[in-house]
Amino acid sequence: MKKRELTFIVIALILGSVFGGLVGDIIGTFLPPGAAKTLFTKSIEIGCDTFKVDFYAISFTFGLTLKINFMSVLVVLLVIVYFRWWYL
């Protein structure tokens, strides 16, 4: 696999997860209360809160949180199937 193809796949997976999360939140806002709304709006947050390292002249802020919901997982799986079908 070439470096260019690997970069394209990684970018596609990141964009797929972001797009899937956004679509899941949008769909969840329009659904009536119930099990389907819970499926689309419930998410798991994995990561650490931001923390700050402050030196005299320089300060750094670090943190990373991944918010995973049903649609983001579904879109990432679809991207994987697509690339498996067409590129591998």
N, C-alpha and C positions, 0 to 999 in steps of 0.2 A: 504494500500500500504506500502510495506516495505521500509526502508531507502535506501537499496541497489538499489531497482528498481527506486526510485525517483532520486537518484544520476545518474543512468544510463540514464534516460530520459533527465535530464538536460544536461549532457555531450553530448548526441546525438543531442539535439537541438542546442547547441553551435557549435559543429562540423559541423552540417548541414548548419547553417548559414554561417560559414566560407567557407566551401566547395562550397556552392551555390554562394556566392559572387565572389569567385575565378573563377568558371566556367562561370559566367556571364561576367566577365571582359575578359576572354579568348575568349569566343564566340563573344563578341562585337568587339574585335580587328580584327577578320577575316571577319566580315560582311561589305558589301559595304555601303556607306553613305545612310541614309534614315531613315524611321520610325523604322525599326527593330533594327538598330544599336543604335538609341536613346533609345529604350526600354531596351536594354541590358546594355548600358554604363552609363545611367543616374542613379545617386544615391543620396540619402538624407543622410546628415550627422547630427546626433543628439548628443549633448554632450557639454562639455566645454573644452576650451583650457587648456593647462598645466599651472599650477601656482606653484611657488616655495616658500616654507616657509624655511627661512634660520635662524638658530640659530647659536650660536658661534661655537659649536662643531658638530652639526648635521644639515643636510638640507634634506628636503623632497620635492619631486616633485609629484604633483597630477594632474590627468587629465583622462578623459574618452570620447571617441568619438565612436559612433556606425555608421557604414556606411551600409546603407540598399539599396539594389537594387532589381530588379525584380526576379532574380534567387534565391537570398537568401530567399526571402519571399516564393517563390514556393517550395524550398527544405524544409524549415521549416514546411510548410503545409503538405508536403508529409510525413515527419517524424511523425507529429502529427497523420495523418490518419493511418500510419503504426502501431504506438503504440496503437491507439484506436482499431484497427482491431485485433491485436495479444495479447495485454496484458490487456485490460480493458473489 
